[in-house]
Amino acid sequence: MNTDHMDLYAAPTWQCVMICWGTKYSTAVINNLARSISNKTASQPRFILISDRDRPDLLDRIELVRFPEYWLAPPLKTAGCHAKLVMFERGILPTDLPAIYVDLDTIVLGDLSKGLSLMKSRQTVALLPSAIIPFGWVGRSLHRWTRGRKYARGNSSFVVYHPGECHYIAEQFRLTYAKYPKMQLRYMVADERFISWVAQEHMVSIPESFAVKFPREFMFYWGFWLYIKARLPWVKSRRKGLVAVTLNGLMIKPEKLLSLKEGDVIVDEKSRKLIWSEKTLGFMRSKIQAFYAGSL
């Protein structure tokens, strides 16, 4: 392991969970994310990486936990990312502290531990909202009235939860997958769909004042709107307070991002545009550059 250590070794008050399989993300990216989180948090976490293999040069502070073979089945490692449900598997994480799962393609701007304040109880599961139906009494009511056919959905780029209270999520998936191996049920399409469905009674939203998905916040179908949005006072104020931004779905390698020039336009698979300019991204452009420069 790498002996490049982080300063603060105080007793952890929460757990930061990361998951990696395959070779898409280098150890340098993982280390860089952990450093960024540690340097900005007021209370130090216990870092845990759930991995399918050894990761040479992983920081000593990051505890590597190996994937159970069950979660490495090929159907669970497709675009639906069902393998991420391993974070709820009994015996994988200690159950003494609450946890925040964070995707590896995340830029941390502030104190991630503030997300723990979203927990209303030990049973709370918090996700970024991703559908029209809101978490809360509306989502819960629809879930009950429709017997699970309608419910509020979230995105699992960030997950705030307590490992000691959420083993049922992985256990229910195992039971459901055994019954429906083709995953033909709508709530089995992706890990985040399943989390939202099975934990609907305990779901809360991660507000966009805390974290956002980069494509949702900084990309759009009409380029001119990106310039307008960036100038709106309430948007500028909210962006200044962001703790984290996940670049999920942004299929651009760090090397490509660092080579972009002012005004360059990138279009994703949903035809949304990214305009690489301070006029549309503001301070976020330099934050992205600085973050990835530290991991290459």
C-alpha positions in Angstrom: 0.0 0.0 0.0 1.0 3.6 -0.5 2.4 5.2 2.7 1.2 8.6 1.6 -1.0 9.2 4.6 -3.7 11.6 5.4 -3.2 13.8 8.4 -6.2 13.2 10.6 -6.5 9.8 12.3 -9.0 10.7 14.9 -11.6 8.1 15.8 -14.1 8.0 12.9 -17.6 9.3 13.4 -19.0 8.0 10.1 -18.1 5.7 7.2 -17.3 6.7 3.6 -18.1 3.9 1.3 -16.7 3.5 -2.3 -17.2 0.7 -4.7 -15.0 -0.4 -7.6 -15.0 -3.3 -10.0 -13.1 -3.7 -13.3 -10.4 -1.3 -14.5 -12.3 1.9 -15.4 -11.0 3.7 -12.3 -7.4 3.8 -11.3 -6.1 3.6 -7.7 -5.0 7.2 -8.1 -8.6 8.3 -8.7 -9.7 6.5 -5.6 -6.9 7.9 -3.5 -7.6 11.4 -4.8 -11.3 11.2 -3.9 -10.5 10.0 -0.4 -8.0 12.8 0.2 -10.4 15.4 -1.0 -13.1 14.1 1.3 -10.7 13.9 4.3 -9.3 17.4 3.7 -12.7 19.0 3.7 -14.7 17.2 6.4 -15.0 18.4 10.0 -15.3 14.8 11.3 -13.1 12.1 9.8 -14.7 9.0 8.3 -13.7 5.4 8.1 -12.9 4.8 4.4 -14.0 1.5 3.0 -13.5 0.4 -0.6 -15.5 -2.6 -1.8 -13.4 -4.0 -4.6 -13.3 -7.0 -6.9 -9.5 -7.2 -6.7 -6.5 -5.9 -4.9 -5.6 -2.3 -5.6 -1.9 -1.7 -5.4 -0.8 1.6 -4.0 -4.1 2.2 -2.2 -3.8 4.6 0.7 -3.2 2.9 4.0 -6.2 4.6 5.4 -8.6 3.0 2.9 -9.8 -0.4 4.0 -10.3 -2.8 1.1 -13.1 -5.3 1.4 -13.5 -7.9 -1.3 -16.8 -8.4 -3.2 -18.7 -11.6 -2.4 -18.8 -13.6 -5.6 -22.6 -13.4 -5.7 -22.5 -9.7 -6.6 -19.9 -10.1 -9.3 -22.2 -12.2 -11.6 -22.1 -10.6 -15.1 -25.8 -9.6 -15.1 -25.3 -7.5 -12.0 -22.4 -5.5 -13.5 -24.2 -4.1 -16.5 -25.5 -0.6 -16.9 -28.0 -1.2 -14.1 -25.1 -1.5 -11.6 -27.0 -3.9 -9.4 -23.6 -4.9 -7.9 -23.6 -1.7 -6.0 -26.3 -3.2 -3.7 -23.3 -5.0 -2.1 -23.1 -1.9 0.2 -26.2 -3.3 2.0 -24.9 -6.9 2.2 -24.7 -8.3 5.8 -21.1 -8.6 6.9 -19.6 -6.2 4.4 -19.6 -3.0 6.5 -19.3 -2.5 10.2 -22.7 -1.6 11.7 -21.5 0.8 14.4 -21.6 4.1 12.3 -23.8 5.7 9.7 -22.4 5.7 6.1 -22.3 7.8 3.0 -21.7 6.0 -0.3 -20.2 8.1 -3.0 -19.6 7.3 -6.7 -15.9 7.5 -7.8 -16.6 10.1 -10.5 -17.5 12.7 -7.8 -15.9 16.1 -7.2 -16.1 17.0 -3.5 -16.3 20.7 -2.8 -17.2 20.8 0.9 -17.9 18.8 4.0 -19.5 15.5 2.9 -20.3 14.6 6.5 -23.0 17.3 6.5 -25.1 14.8 4.6 -25.6 12.8 7.8 -28.0 15.5 8.9 -30.5 14.3 6.3 -31.1 11.2 8.4 -34.4 11.4 10.3 -33.8 8.1 11.9 -31.4 5.1 11.7 -33.7 3.7 9.0 -33.4 6.7 6.7 -32.1 6.1 3.2 -31.3 9.3 1.3 -30.8 9.6 -2.5 -30.7 12.3 -5.1 -34.3 12.6 -6.6 -34.6 11.5 -10.2 -38.3 11.5 -11.0 -41.4 13.7 -10.8 -42.9 11.9 -7.8 -41.2 13.3 -4.7 -39.9 11.4 -1.7 -42.0 11.8 1.4 -45.7 11.3 2.0 -46.6 11.5 -1.7 -44.2 8.8 -2.7 -45.1 6.6 0.2 -48.8 7.0 -0.4 -48.5 6.1 -4.1 -46.4 3.2 -3.2 -49.0 1.9 -0.8 -52.1 2.7 -3.0 -50.6 1.1 -6.1 -49.0 -1.8 -4.3 -45.5 -0.8 -5.4 -46.3 0.0 -9.0 -45.8 3.7 -8.5 -43.2 5.2 -6.2 -40.6 8.0 -5.9 -37.3 7.2 -7.5 -33.7 8.4 -6.7 -30.2 8.3 -8.1 -27.6 6.3 -6.2 -24.5 8.4 -7.0 -24.8 9.3 -3.3 -26.5 7.2 -0.6 -26.8 8.2 3.0 -27.8 5.3 5.2 -27.0 3.2 8.3 -25.5 -0.2 7.4 -26.9 -1.7 10.5 -30.5 -1.0 9.4 -30.4 -1.8 5.7 -29.4 -5.4 5.3 -33.0 -6.0 4.1 -32.3 -4.2 0.9 -29.6 -6.8 -0.2 -31.6 -9.7 1.2 -34.8 -8.7 -0.6 -32.9 -8.3 -3.9 -31.4 -11.8 -3.5 -34.9 -13.2 -3.0 -36.4 -11.2 -5.9 -33.5 -12.0 -8.3 -33.9 -15.7 -7.5 -37.5 -15.5 -8.5 -37.0 -13.2 -11.5 -33.5 -14.0 -12.9 -34.3 -12.0 -16.1 -35.0 -8.9 -13.9 -38.2 -8.2 -15.9 -39.8 -6.3 -13.0 -39.6 -2.5 -13.5 -38.1 -1.9 -10.1 -35.3 -4.3 -11.0 -34.0 -2.2 -13.9 -31.2 -0.7 -11.8 -29.8 -0.6 -8.3 -31.3 2.8 -7.6 -34.7 1.7 -8.7 -34.6 -1.3 -6.4 -33.4 0.8 -3.5 -36.2 3.3 -4.0 -38.8 0.6 -4.3 -37.8 -1.6 -1.3 -37.0 1.3 1.0 -39.7 3.7 0.0 -41.1 4.0 3.5 -37.8 5.4 4.7 -36.6 7.4 1.7 -35.7 11.1 1.8 -34.3 13.4 -0.8 -30.7 14.7 -1.0 -31.3 18.4 -1.8 -29.7 20.0 -4.8 -28.3 22.6 -2.5 -26.1 19.8 -1.1 -25.2 17.7 -4.2 -26.1 17.5 -7.9 -25.6 15.4 -10.9 -23.4 17.2 -13.4 -25.4 16.5 -16.5 -28.6 17.6 -14.8 -27.1 20.8 -13.4 -24.7 21.9 -16.1 -26.0 20.4 -19.4 -29.1 21.0 -21.4 -30.6 20.5 -24.9 -30.5 24.2 -25.7 -27.1 25.8 -25.3 -28.4 29.3 -24.8 -30.2 28.2 -21.6 -26.9 27.3 -20.0 -25.7 30.9 -20.3 -29.0 32.2 -18.8 -29.1 29.6 -16.0 -25.6 30.4 -14.9 -26.5 34.1 -14.4 -29.6 33.5 -12.3 -28.9 34.8 -8.8 -30.5 31.9 -7.0 -28.7 29.4 -9.1 -25.3 31.1 -8.5 -26.0 31.2 -4.8 -27.0 27.5 -4.7 -24.0 26.4 -6.7 -21.6 28.2 -4.3 -22.9 26.1 -1.5 -22.6 22.7 -3.2 -20.8 20.1 -1.3 -20.4 17.6 -4.1 -21.0 17.1 -7.8 -21.1 13.7 -9.5 -20.1 13.4 -13.1 -22.3 10.3 -13.6 -23.2 9.6 -17.2 -20.6 12.1 -18.4 -18.7 9.7 -20.7 -15.6 11.8 -20.9 -12.2 10.7 -19.8 -10.3 13.1 -17.4 -7.6 13.6 -20.1 -10.3 14.8 -22.5 -11.8 17.2 -19.9 -8.4 18.7 -19.2 -7.8 19.3 -22.9 -11.0 21.2 -23.6 -10.7 24.8 -24.7 -13.0 27.7 -24.0 -16.3 27.3 -25.8 -15.8 23.6 -26.8 -19.2 21.8 -27.0 -19.8 18.1 -26.0 -23.1 16.4 -26.7 -24.0 13.3 -24.6 -26.1 10.3 -25.7 -29.3 12.1 -24.6 -28.4 15.1 -26.9 -27.7 17.4 -23.9 -24.9 19.9 -24.4 -22.0 20.8 -22.3 -20.4 24.1 -23.1 -16.9 24.3 -21.7 -16.9 27.9 -20.6 -16.8 29.9 -17.4 -19.9 31.7 -18.6 -21.9 28.4 -18.3 -19.9 26.6 -15.6 -18.6 29.4 -13.4 -16.1 28.2 -10.8 -17.0 24.6 -11.5 -14.7 24.5 -14.5 -11.6 25.2 -12.5 -12.8 22.8 -9.8 -13.1 20.0 -12.3 -9.7 20.8 -13.8 -8.0 20.9 -10.4 -9.6 17.7 -9.2 -8.7 15.6 -12.2 -5.2 17.1 -12.4 -4.6 15.6 -9.0 -5.6 12.1 -10.0 -3.7 11.7 -13.3 
